[in-house]
Amino acid sequence: MKMASFVGERDGRQFEITVDIGQPYQWGTDPEEWACQVALRGLHENLPDVHGLDAFQAFCLAARFVLTLLAEFKEEGGRILSEGEDVLLEAYGFRS
């Protein structure tokens, strides 16, 4: 499910960043293992599914994983923009 779209900027070049986090699903036969698909198109290809003990934890860990990757991009000198303004990752409820 498409969660958000941003504009990334690095070395004077702009490109689209799309955040996708899938609906949690039960993993295998263990009722206490769930997973979420994640994608960060424009920055990372083929990210692994994120696993948790229940659907809520899997979703929260997936969101945290994406925010961590976005924060690393910014720490390496990239910018993340929305409507021409810098995106504050802190506004998404997790510390970056």
C-alpha positions as semicolon CSV with decimal commas, in nm:
position;residue;x (nm);y (nm);z (nm)
1;M;0,000;0,000;0,000
2;K;0,143;0,338;-0,100
3;M;0,192;0,535;0,220
4;A;0,371;0,850;0,107
5;S;0,563;1,013;-0,177
6;F;0,846;1,258;-0,136
7;V;1,108;1,423;-0,352
8;G;1,463;1,319;-0,276
9;E;1,756;1,542;-0,357
10;R;2,121;1,448;-0,370
11;D;2,411;1,604;-0,560
12;G;2,175;1,856;-0,722
13;R;1,955;1,583;-0,868
14;Q;1,591;1,536;-0,767
15;F;1,401;1,206;-0,780
16;E;1,083;1,053;-0,642
17;I;1,087;0,851;-0,320
18;T;0,782;0,634;-0,259
19;V;0,719;0,468;0,077
20;D;0,515;0,147;0,071
21;I;0,429;-0,060;0,377
22;G;0,214;-0,366;0,325
23;Q;-0,063;-0,496;0,543
24;P;0,070;-0,726;0,815
25;Y;0,035;-1,097;0,739
26;Q;0,086;-1,408;0,946
27;W;0,421;-1,569;0,865
28;G;0,432;-1,947;0,822
29;T;0,254;-2,166;1,073
30;D;0,360;-1,985;1,390
31;P;0,062;-1,780;1,516
32;E;0,307;-1,545;1,691
33;E;0,509;-1,441;1,387
34;W;0,385;-1,170;1,156
35;A;0,551;-0,973;0,879
36;C;0,508;-0,659;0,666
37;Q;0,641;-0,597;0,320
38;V;0,829;-0,269;0,286
39;A;0,951;-0,074;-0,015
40;L;1,139;0,251;-0,041
41;R;1,135;0,310;-0,415
42;G;1,392;0,559;-0,533
43;L;1,637;0,479;-0,250
44;H;1,643;0,103;-0,193
45;E;1,545;-0,199;-0,398
46;N;1,445;-0,542;-0,265
47;L;1,410;-0,467;0,105
48;P;1,335;-0,767;0,327
49;D;0,999;-0,810;0,495
50;V;0,999;-0,693;0,856
51;H;0,890;-0,946;1,120
52;G;0,725;-0,905;1,459
53;L;0,541;-1,101;1,727
54;D;0,200;-0,968;1,622
55;A;0,052;-0,759;1,341
56;F;0,089;-0,429;1,526
57;Q;0,454;-0,489;1,614
58;A;0,534;-0,595;1,257
59;F;0,375;-0,276;1,123
60;C;0,550;-0,051;1,377
61;L;0,887;-0,212;1,311
62;A;0,833;-0,175;0,935
63;A;0,755;0,196;0,977
64;R;1,059;0,240;1,202
65;F;1,281;0,060;0,948
66;V;1,169;0,294;0,670
67;L;1,221;0,602;0,888
68;T;1,570;0,480;0,979
69;L;1,660;0,442;0,611
70;L;1,525;0,790;0,535
71;A;1,723;0,935;0,829
72;E;2,041;0,768;0,701
73;F;1,982;0,922;0,359
74;K;1,957;1,266;0,520
75;E;2,267;1,204;0,736
76;E;2,461;1,122;0,418
77;G;2,377;1,465;0,276
78;G;2,047;1,394;0,101
79;R;1,732;1,599;0,137
80;I;1,374;1,481;0,159
81;L;1,116;1,730;0,038
82;S;0,738;1,754;0,033
83;E;0,578;2,043;-0,152
84;G;0,920;2,210;-0,172
85;E;0,981;2,202;0,205
86;D;1,220;1,981;0,400
87;V;1,044;1,686;0,564
88;L;1,091;1,659;0,939
89;L;1,100;1,288;1,012
90;E;1,023;1,362;1,377
91;A;0,673;1,463;1,264
92;Y;0,603;1,097;1,189
93;G;0,594;1,002;1,555
94;F;0,926;0,822;1,587
95;R;1,255;0,972;1,684
96;S;1,496;0,972;1,391
